Structure formats: structure tokens, C-alpha cells
């Protein structure tokens, strides 16, 4: 699941996110953020 999928779980409390699950997410599933950063970097380099 991409990070955006956790927004509703975290913000609205639709389901409990355990500390272990959160740790796993932030240590292994940050690909979305890396991709976002690469897009921002590419955009900035063009400007």
C-alpha cells in the first residue's frame, strides 16, 4: 500500500495503527516520498 493509503487510517482513526506497523512503514515504505522528491528535484532543475 502506498503511503497515501494510510492518511485516512491515521487522521480519521478508521483503524488502529500499531507502533510496530508504523515503524515498519517508515523504515521500509518510503518509496512514495523518494519518488515525490525526485519529481520536485527535476522540476526545480528545469526552472
BELWOZI-V450305 format. One record per pair of residues at least 6 apart in sequence whose ideal C-beta (glycine too) atoms are under 6 Angstrom apart, sorted by sequence separation. I is the first residue (numbers start at 1). J is the second residue. D is the distance in Angstrom with one decimal. If there is no record, write none. Layout:
# BELWOZI-V450305
I J D
I J D
This chain:
# BELWOZI-V450305
8 14 5.4
9 15 5.0
9 17 5.6
3 32 4.4
2 32 5.2
